[in-house]
């Protein structure tokens, strides 16, 4: 497990840490760019993680060099929250 602070949310499943590393939520797929659901997912992830300290468990590094991980803010499992939120859109 590693820690970091989320500097900026890049889309509904990806964010940048204060270390410069980019993290993508494992097993979370956001709606297509430009759709209303995409914008809602983006805003939800911002609300959940932006500016906050996180704990993450790296699964792998993807083809873009992003850390693919399971992410928590305190005891809230962010991957699950986003998956559930997106499934309701």
C-alpha angles and dihedrals in degrees: 000000000000135000135219145149119252108239099179139357110229100187139332094298107023136067141167123239126218086255090063093250119133119225126196121196111247116241095005119122118188124210119262119294111264096028120117089240090057091055091048092051090048092052093045093053090048089053092050102044117006111120092001134119112249138191115215138184111208116223099177146319114262128220091271093055093255122143109243107209153154107249135202134186104199102316095332112112101219097194090059093045092052094043090052093044093050092047089060095053 
